[in-house]
Amino acid sequence: MMLADEGKVSLDDPVTRFIPQLEKWMVVEEKDKSHVLLKPLERPVTVRHVLSHTSGLTGSSELQQVTGSDSTTLKARALSSVTGPLQWQPGDKYAYGNQGMNIAARIVEIVSGTAYEEFLQKRFFDPLGMTETSFWPSEAQIARLAGAYGPDKEKHGFARGGIGFLTKPYSDRSHRFPEAGGGLFSTTHDILRYGLMLANDGELDGRRYLSHGAMDELRKEQTGATKVNYSLGYHLRNGMFGHDGAYGTDLSVNPATGMVAVFMVQCTGGDQWAARDLFLKTATQVFKDDPP
């Protein structure tokens, strides 16, 4: 959205404007155990499609399914997406997945001429004071990393789990690369700083990060005829927008009241969503009044 504000990217630009190799995308027309019939795209996959999970891409590329989420560069992951056909015509359906976010991150690299992690560091993390947000936590930060827990096999107690889709050691910059759809490590403080910027219409401490128009795009439904409550990288839920993580972390912002709700938990058992929903319901009841 920063690049859109600068006129360098449009949400309705075809992805192939930036990655022409993806002109070879095809769409599954028929599929069973004995055959797959492919047909051409009826319309281009756009930046809006990949950000709203309506592109037709599967959750992860065939390359990632073999090598892991973070073992190849964003360039390799973006190019490899052409080997797995789209599951429907762009814009026809919604299905959440990380592959589209990695393609969007690669477009950021191409347009800005900067590595994705450097773009985030210079444009967001440093100016916002997000000093502990990184794809590669240090050994000291890893020592403070919250453990992930879920029910044990007997369902009478709890067992510690792990982060299944990322490769250890997390501090390895030589063999690990940014997973744009879920690779950042962070803290409550840093997520709150980011949430305050979103709650304040793209501005914080006198510095504007996103225009009012860009923020409007982030706060409205972007899934077209599918009518799924999703925007551009953000869920839309009960008047709030934000994003949750696979193990239960959640940032939700209420643009009407200015409430920023940060929920931090690492749960592997599935109960995190009920806990998150109760937390947000309670927070909304406590902070129900509009700001003066």
C-alpha positions as CSV (number, residue, x, y, z in Angstrom):
1,M,0.0,0.0,0.0
2,M,3.0,2.3,0.5
3,L,4.0,1.6,-3.1
4,A,0.5,2.2,-4.2
5,D,0.5,5.6,-2.4
6,E,3.7,6.4,-4.3
7,G,2.0,5.5,-7.7
8,K,4.4,2.6,-8.3
9,V,1.8,-0.2,-7.9
10,S,-1.9,-0.4,-8.5
11,L,-4.1,-2.9,-6.8
12,D,-5.5,-3.8,-10.1
13,D,-2.2,-4.3,-11.9
14,P,-1.7,-7.8,-13.2
15,V,0.9,-9.7,-11.3
16,T,2.6,-10.5,-14.6
17,R,3.4,-6.8,-15.0
18,F,6.1,-7.4,-12.4
19,I,6.7,-11.2,-12.8
20,P,6.1,-11.9,-16.5
21,Q,7.1,-15.6,-16.1
22,L,3.7,-16.2,-14.4
23,E,2.0,-15.7,-17.8
24,K,2.1,-19.5,-17.9
25,W,-0.5,-19.9,-15.1
26,M,-3.4,-22.2,-16.0
27,V,-6.6,-23.0,-14.1
28,V,-8.0,-26.4,-13.2
29,E,-11.2,-27.1,-15.1
30,E,-11.7,-30.8,-14.3
31,K,-9.9,-33.1,-11.9
32,D,-10.1,-36.7,-10.7
33,K,-7.7,-39.5,-9.9
34,S,-7.0,-40.2,-13.5
35,H,-6.7,-36.8,-15.1
36,V,-6.5,-33.0,-14.7
37,L,-7.9,-30.7,-17.4
38,L,-6.4,-27.2,-17.5
39,K,-7.8,-24.1,-19.2
40,P,-6.4,-20.6,-19.7
41,L,-7.2,-17.7,-17.3
42,E,-10.4,-15.8,-18.1
43,R,-8.9,-12.7,-16.4
44,P,-5.4,-11.8,-15.1
45,V,-4.4,-12.4,-11.5
46,T,-4.0,-9.0,-9.9
47,V,-2.3,-7.6,-6.9
48,R,-5.7,-7.3,-5.3
49,H,-6.3,-11.0,-5.9
50,V,-3.1,-12.2,-4.2
51,L,-3.6,-9.8,-1.2
52,S,-7.2,-10.9,-0.7
53,H,-6.7,-14.7,-1.2
54,T,-8.9,-14.8,-4.2
55,S,-6.2,-15.6,-6.8
56,G,-6.9,-19.3,-7.1
57,L,-3.5,-20.2,-5.7
58,T,-3.1,-23.1,-3.3
59,G,-1.9,-22.4,0.2
60,S,1.8,-23.1,-0.5
61,S,3.7,-23.7,-3.7
62,E,4.8,-27.2,-4.8
63,L,8.4,-26.0,-4.1
64,Q,7.6,-25.0,-0.5
65,Q,5.8,-28.3,0.1
66,V,9.1,-30.1,-0.7
67,T,11.7,-27.7,0.7
68,G,9.8,-26.1,3.6
69,S,8.3,-22.6,3.9
70,D,11.5,-20.6,4.5
71,S,14.2,-22.6,2.7
72,T,14.1,-20.8,-0.6
73,T,14.2,-17.1,-1.7
74,L,11.1,-15.1,-2.3
75,K,12.1,-15.0,-6.0
76,A,12.3,-18.8,-6.3
77,R,9.0,-19.2,-4.4
78,A,7.2,-16.7,-6.6
79,L,8.4,-18.3,-9.9
80,S,7.6,-21.8,-8.6
81,S,4.0,-20.9,-8.2
82,V,3.5,-21.4,-11.9
83,T,4.1,-25.2,-11.6
84,G,0.9,-25.7,-9.5
85,P,-2.2,-24.7,-11.5
86,L,-4.7,-22.2,-10.1
87,Q,-7.7,-24.0,-8.5
88,W,-10.3,-21.6,-9.8
89,Q,-10.5,-18.5,-12.0
90,P,-9.1,-15.4,-10.3
91,G,-11.7,-13.6,-8.2
92,D,-14.2,-16.5,-8.2
93,K,-13.5,-17.9,-4.7
94,Y,-11.6,-17.2,-1.5
95,A,-9.2,-19.6,0.2
96,Y,-6.6,-18.4,2.7
97,G,-3.0,-19.3,1.9
98,N,0.6,-17.9,2.2
99,Q,1.5,-18.3,-1.4
100,G,-0.2,-15.1,-2.5
101,M,1.5,-13.1,0.2
102,N,4.9,-14.3,-0.8
103,I,4.2,-13.2,-4.4
104,A,3.1,-9.8,-3.1
105,A,6.4,-9.6,-1.1
106,R,8.4,-10.4,-4.2
107,I,6.6,-7.6,-6.0
108,V,7.7,-5.3,-3.2
109,E,11.3,-6.3,-3.8
110,I,11.0,-5.8,-7.6
111,V,9.4,-2.4,-7.5
112,S,11.4,-1.0,-4.6
113,G,14.7,-2.6,-5.6
114,T,15.2,-3.6,-2.0
115,A,15.1,-6.9,-0.2
116,Y,11.7,-7.5,1.4
117,E,13.2,-7.7,4.9
118,E,15.1,-4.4,4.4
119,F,12.0,-2.6,3.1
120,L,10.1,-3.6,6.2
121,Q,13.0,-2.6,8.5
122,K,13.5,0.8,7.0
123,R,9.9,1.7,6.2
124,F,8.1,0.2,9.2
125,F,10.1,-1.4,12.0
126,D,12.7,1.2,12.6
127,P,10.5,4.3,12.4
128,L,7.7,2.7,14.5
129,G,10.2,1.6,17.2
130,M,9.6,-2.1,16.5
131,T,13.0,-3.1,17.8
132,E,12.3,-6.8,18.4
133,T,10.5,-7.8,15.2
134,S,12.5,-10.0,12.8
135,F,12.5,-13.0,10.6
136,W,15.7,-14.0,12.4
137,P,15.5,-13.7,16.2
138,S,18.8,-13.7,18.0
139,E,19.8,-16.4,20.4
140,A,18.9,-14.1,23.3
141,Q,15.4,-13.5,21.8
142,I,14.9,-17.2,21.1
143,A,15.6,-17.9,24.8
144,R,12.5,-15.7,25.5
145,L,10.4,-17.3,22.8
146,A,7.0,-18.4,24.1
147,G,6.4,-22.1,24.0
148,A,3.5,-23.6,22.0
149,Y,1.2,-25.9,24.0
150,G,-1.8,-28.1,23.3
151,P,-3.6,-31.0,24.8
152,D,-1.5,-34.2,25.3
153,K,-2.5,-37.6,23.8
154,E,-4.6,-38.5,26.8
155,K,-6.4,-35.2,26.8
156,H,-5.8,-34.8,30.5
157,G,-2.9,-32.5,30.4
158,F,-0.8,-30.4,28.1
159,A,2.2,-31.1,25.8
160,R,4.7,-28.6,24.3
161,G,4.8,-28.4,20.6
162,G,6.8,-26.4,18.0
163,I,6.5,-24.2,15.0
164,G,5.9,-26.7,12.4
165,F,6.4,-24.7,9.2
166,L,9.7,-22.9,10.0
167,T,13.2,-24.3,9.9
168,K,15.6,-24.3,12.9
169,P,17.8,-22.6,13.8
170,Y,15.6,-19.5,13.5
171,S,18.7,-17.2,13.7
172,D,20.2,-18.7,10.5
173,R,20.3,-16.0,7.9
174,S,22.3,-18.1,5.4
175,H,19.7,-20.9,4.9
176,R,16.4,-19.3,6.0
177,F,14.6,-16.7,4.0
178,P,11.5,-14.4,4.7
179,E,8.2,-16.3,4.8
180,A,5.9,-13.3,4.1
181,G,2.8,-15.1,5.1
182,G,3.9,-16.1,8.6
183,G,7.6,-15.8,9.4
184,L,8.0,-12.8,11.6
185,F,8.8,-13.1,15.4
186,S,7.7,-10.2,17.5
187,T,6.6,-8.9,20.9
188,T,3.4,-7.4,22.4
189,H,5.1,-4.0,22.5
190,D,6.0,-4.0,18.8
191,I,2.6,-5.3,17.7
192,L,0.9,-2.6,19.8
193,R,3.0,0.1,18.0
194,Y,1.9,-1.3,14.6
195,G,-1.7,-1.5,15.8
196,L,-1.6,2.1,17.0
197,M,-0.5,3.3,13.6
198,L,-3.4,1.4,12.0
199,A,-5.9,2.7,14.6
200,N,-4.7,6.3,13.9
201,D,-5.5,6.1,10.2
202,G,-2.0,5.3,9.1
203,E,-0.2,7.9,11.2
204,L,1.7,7.7,14.5
205,D,3.9,10.2,16.4
206,G,3.6,12.8,13.7
207,R,4.8,10.4,10.9
208,R,2.4,9.3,8.2
209,Y,3.0,5.7,6.9
210,L,-0.2,5.2,4.8
211,S,-2.6,7.7,3.2
212,H,-6.2,7.9,4.2
213,G,-7.1,6.3,0.9
214,A,-4.8,3.4,1.5
215,M,-6.2,2.9,5.0
216,D,-9.8,2.9,3.5
217,E,-8.7,0.0,1.2
218,L,-7.4,-2.0,4.2
219,R,-10.6,-1.5,6.1
220,K,-13.1,-2.7,3.5
221,E,-14.1,-6.0,2.1
222,Q,-12.0,-6.9,-1.0
223,T,-13.2,-10.4,-1.9
224,G,-15.7,-9.3,-4.6
225,A,-18.7,-11.6,-5.3
226,T,-17.5,-14.2,-2.7
227,K,-18.5,-11.8,0.1
228,V,-16.0,-13.2,2.5
229,N,-15.2,-10.8,5.3
230,Y,-11.6,-10.2,4.3
231,S,-9.6,-7.2,3.1
232,L,-6.0,-7.0,1.8
233,G,-4.1,-9.1,4.3
234,Y,-6.5,-8.3,7.1
235,H,-9.6,-10.1,8.4
236,L,-12.8,-8.1,9.0
237,R,-14.5,-9.1,12.2
238,N,-17.3,-7.4,14.2
239,G,-16.3,-3.9,13.1
240,M,-12.6,-4.6,13.5
241,F,-9.8,-5.3,11.1
242,G,-6.5,-7.0,11.8
243,H,-4.8,-10.4,11.5
244,D,-4.3,-13.5,13.5
245,G,-1.5,-16.0,13.6
246,A,-1.5,-19.8,13.2
247,Y,-1.0,-20.4,16.9
248,G,-3.5,-17.9,18.2
249,T,-1.8,-14.5,18.2
250,D,-4.1,-11.7,17.1
251,L,-4.1,-8.0,16.4
252,S,-7.5,-6.4,16.0
253,V,-8.2,-2.7,15.5
254,N,-11.5,-0.9,15.9
255,P,-11.4,2.2,13.6
256,A,-14.5,3.7,15.2
257,T,-13.4,3.6,18.8
258,G,-9.6,3.5,18.3
259,M,-9.3,0.3,20.4
260,V,-6.2,-1.8,19.7
261,A,-6.5,-5.4,20.9
262,V,-3.4,-7.5,21.1
263,F,-3.9,-11.2,22.0
264,M,-0.7,-13.3,22.6
265,V,-0.9,-17.0,23.0
266,Q,0.9,-20.0,21.4
267,C,-1.7,-22.9,21.2
268,T,-1.4,-26.0,19.0
269,G,-4.7,-27.6,19.9
270,G,-7.4,-25.4,18.2
271,D,-8.8,-23.8,21.4
272,Q,-7.0,-20.5,20.5
273,W,-9.8,-19.3,18.4
274,A,-12.5,-19.6,21.0
275,A,-10.1,-17.9,23.5
276,R,-9.4,-15.1,21.0
277,D,-13.1,-14.5,20.3
278,L,-13.9,-14.3,24.0
279,F,-11.0,-11.9,24.5
280,L,-12.2,-9.6,21.7
281,K,-15.8,-9.8,22.9
282,T,-14.8,-8.8,26.4
283,A,-12.4,-6.1,25.2
284,T,-15.2,-4.6,23.1
285,Q,-17.6,-4.6,26.0
286,V,-15.0,-2.9,28.3
287,F,-14.0,-0.3,25.7
288,K,-17.3,0.2,24.0
289,D,-17.5,4.0,24.0
290,D,-16.2,6.2,21.2
291,P,-13.2,8.3,22.0
292,P,-13.9,11.9,23.2
